[in-house]
Amino acid sequence: MDLLNASIEISTAPEDVREKFLDFSQIPTYHPNGFFKSLGPAIPNKPLEPGDKMHNVLEGMTFDPIFLENSPTCFRWLGSLPGIFSGEHIFRFEPSIATHGGTTFVQEEKFTGILAFLMGDGFVARSIGLREKTKRGWESYNRDLKTWCERSKKGN
């Protein structure tokens, strides 16, 4: 298993960050040229329930993962080519230790399967560059979400 993560401090309460995050229709507004193009249910306007398919468009990739969880602290899905490559993507909304009243927003993905090494730290993986490209994409998204949440907070 290979693990990748990226986190950021947001000076907005976890429940407010989560609310902004879940407003998937706004991704083009606050992350217009970013890594995540669209996220959401495969059936438009249908509330996601565990086991439902999502339809996600990322920079250079479209896929339909299985939705796993939407709790006050976590949103996660599983994208998979069984046995070959799977990624459990997790977004966490944690009360910040560093920012009073804020959120530590975390993206994390656990990669498994025979091709999981492509997201690792080995020579072949570094040569291909998927891990670094993905991490940069996540960090860009995190910064854009932070800016949107903090601007919205000031506007209230």
N, C-alpha and C positions, 0 to 999 in steps of 0.2 A: 504494500500500500504506500502511495505517495500522498503527501499532504501539502496543500498550498493555502496560504492565508494572507489577508490584507486587512488592516483595521485603521480606524480614524476616530478622533475625539470630536463630538458634535455638542455644542453648548445648547442643546435642546433636550427636553425630557424624552426618555425611551418611547413612551406611548405616542408622542408627537412625531418622532422620527419614523416609527413603525407606520403610523397613519399616512405620512407622506410617501414612504416607500411603497405601500400597498396601492397607492393611486397610480397604477401602471399607465394609465392614459396620459400622464404628465411627463413620462420619460423623455419624449421628444422636446419638451419645453425646457427642462433643466439639464438634460444630457444630450443635446442635439447632434453632436458629431462623435458620440462616444461609443464605447464598447458594447453596451446593452442598447439595442435598437428598440426592442419591444419584449415584454414579458406578459404573460397572462394565461387565462384558460383557453383551451383549444376551441371550446364553444363560447363565443363572445358573450359577455354579460352574465355568464353562469358563475355563481359563487363556487370557488374551488373547495372540493372536499377530498380528503385523503383517498388516493387511488385514481383520481381524475387525471386526464392528460392536460398538460400545458402546451402552449405553442410559444416558443422563445426564439427570438432572432438576435443573434450577437454579431459582432463584427466578423464577417466571413463564414458564418455558420447559422443554420436554422435547424432546430431539433424540437422534439415533442417529449419532454421528460414526464415522469409520473410525479404528481404532487404528493408530498408526504405529510407536511405539517405546517400549520399556521397558528402559532400560540403567541401570547403576549411577548415572549422573549425570542422566538425562533420562527423562521420561514425556511422551508427546505424542499428540495426536489431531488429525484434520481434520474439521471440520463444514462442510458445503457445500451450497449451492444453486448448482450450477456456472454460472459467469459472472456470477451475480447477487450472491452474497455467500458468502465462504468465510472461515473462521477456523482457523488452525493454532494450537492451544493447547499451550503447553509449560510443564511444571513442571521446574525444575532444582534439583538438590541439589549445591551447590558447597561445597568446603571454605572456611570463613570466613577472611578475612584479619583481620577485626575481633574475632572471638571465638575464642580458642585452643581447638581441638578441636571447634568448633561448625560450623554450617552456614549458608550464605546460601541461603535458600529463595526461588526466583524463580518467579513466574507471568508468562508473556508470551504475547501473542497477536498474530499477524500477520493483518490483515484485508485481503482483496483482493476484487475484483469491483466492479460498477457501484454497489453500495450501501455499499461500504466507507467512503465519506466519512461515513456516519452514526456511525462510531466515531472520527472525527477531531476536530480542534480548530476547525473552521470554525463560522461563525455558526449554520447549520442544525443541525449536530451538537450544539452547545452548547445550543441551544433545546430539542432533544429530550431531552438529558441521559443518553443511553445510556452514553456513555463514563464519565461520573462515577459513575453508578449501578453499572456493572460494576466499576470500580476500587474503589469502597467495598466491594462484595461480596467481591472478592478479598482486600482488606486485612483484612476481618473473618475470612475463612477463615484467612488466614495467621496472625493473632493466636490464633485458636482452636487451630490445629495446633501453634503454638509452645507454648501453655500445656499442651496434652496431652502433647507430647513432653517438656517440661521437668519436668512433674509425674511422669511415668512414670520419668524418669531418677532423680529423687529417691527414688522408691519402690523402686528396685533395691538 
